[in-house]
Amino acid sequence: MAVEHTPTGIVHKGQKGGTTGCGTDTNEHKDHWEDTSKSITCDKKGCKN
């Protein structure tokens, strides 16, 4: 599953309402996150690998 940070357009590994692979909390500013089937674009450890 992937989740997109809509203000930046960066797609992270994870899902809305949790924590991304790189450790970002998607519960903070919930309206900035959207579940997606897009390819992961975050280069941080935990998301990209």
Secondary structure by P-SEA (a helix, b strand, c coil): cbbbccccccccccccccccccccccccccccbbbbccccccccccccc
